[in-house]
Amino acid sequence: MNYRSYILRALLWFAGVICSVDLTFCEATVYGKSLDWANKELTFCLYKELITNSEEILASVTIQEDGTFELKIPVKETEYVFAHLGIFKIYFYAVPGEKYELVLPPFQEKSATDLLNPYFEELTMQVGIVDIAENDLNLLIRMFDDAYEPFLQQTCG
């Protein structure tokens, strides 16, 4: 065998290894405890596309009687993930392979008036994350939003 065939074999072997690697970090783990939401359904979604804002359900869990929950959210890349919780719409950015301990807002169900009102908008809020790292994407985006919002209000009124 000559030098070229060794290089070709090495390249083919390397390509085979790369193609056979299983992507084990294609999910983010979400867990927490909230007695307010015990026995309620918690469903995380993402937008399929941003023109019509059609939603795709990623994962769902019923929160235990003691208020604990844990679920794995399938994400192949960093995704804007949200959940409808009564009058709230909570969101965060899920990164594959990361674990997030969420702090859910207090339970406040939509009233009958809210359900019938076609103009009702949920209160959108970035969900709290316990023990968030200093370089976590959610924290960095929140810091940017906090710095940018006063400028936007001043400029756009």
N, C-alpha and C positions, 0 to 999 in steps of 0.2 A: 504494500500500500504506500502510496505517496503522501506527501504533505497535504495536498488539497483534500484528499479523501478523509484525513483525520480532522481537518477543520470542518468539512461538511458534516461529518458524523457528530462532532461536538456541537455544532450549531443546531442540528436536528434534535439532539438529546436535550439541549437547553430549551428549545422551542417546545418540546414535549413536556418538560417539567413546568414551564410557565403555563401552558394550556391546561395541565392537569391539576393545578393548584385550586383547591376548593376555597371559595370565598366564605370563610367562617364568620367574618365580621360584617355581615349584611343585615344586622339588626341592632337596634338600640333598646336597652332595658329601662323600663319606667316602673317606679315603685313609690310607695308612700303610705301615709296613714291619715285618714280624715273621717272622724266619727260622723260628721255632718252628712257625708255622702254614703253611709253604710247602706248596703242592699240596693244601691242605685247602679245603673249601667254607665260605664265610662268607655266612650268610643273615640278613638283618635283617627283623624282623617287627614288627607292632603288634597290640594286642588289638582285635578287632572290636567286642567289648562286654565289660564287666567283670563280668558275673554268672557266666558259664561260663568266662571267660578263653579263649575260642576265638581262635586266632591267624590273622592274615592275613600272608602273605609279601609284603614290599614290594620287595625286591631281593636278588639273590644273585650271588656272584662266586667264582671259584676263585682263590685266592691264588697268585701267580706263584712260580716256582722260587727267585727271588731274595728272596722274602718280601714283595714289593710288591703292593699292591692299590689299586684305585680303583673306586668305583661311585657312581651317582646314586640317591638314595632319593626316590621321589615322595611329597611331603608338601604338602598345601594349606594347612596351618596347623601350629602347633607341636605335635609329637607325641612321645609316649613310645615310643622305638624300642629294640628289644632283639635280642640274638642268643644262641643256645645254642652255647657253645664248650666241649665236653668237660664237665668238672665245673662250669664257670662259666656264669652267665647275666649277660652284660654289658648295660648299658643307658645311654642318654643321651637328651637331649631335642633332637630335630632341628627346626631352624627353617628355613623355606623361604629359599633364597638364600644360606645359610651354608655354609662349608667347614670340615670337621673332620678334623684329623690325629689318628687314634686310636692309642693305645698298648695293644695287646692283651696279656692276661695270658699267662704262660708256658704252653706246651702241657702239658695233663694230661688225657688221655682218661679217660672213665668206664671203670671196671673191669667185668668180667662180673658181679660181685656188685652193683655199683651199678645196672647195667642191669636186673637181675632183682628188685631191691628196690623194691617199690611205694611205700615211704615215703622213698626217696632224694629229697633236694632239692638242686638246684644251688646253688652259692655265688653269690648275687646281689651284683653290684658295679657301681658307676658306673665306666664305662670312662674311662681317662685321655685327656685331650685336650692335645696339644702347643700351646704358645703361646696359651693361652686368654686371651681379653680379660677385663679387670677387671669388666666389666658383662655378661659372658656368662651366659645363663640357667642353664646347667649348673653354673657356679661358684656362682652365687647360691643355687641350690637346695641344693647341697652344703654351703655355709656355714650355711644355715638348718638343715639336718638335723644338722650337727655341733653347733650351738648348742642345738637342741631335744632331741636324744637324751638328754643327761644329765638334763635336767628330767623327761623322760618316765620314765626309769629310776628316778629318785628318787620320783616321784609314784606310779607304777604298780608299782614293785618289780620 
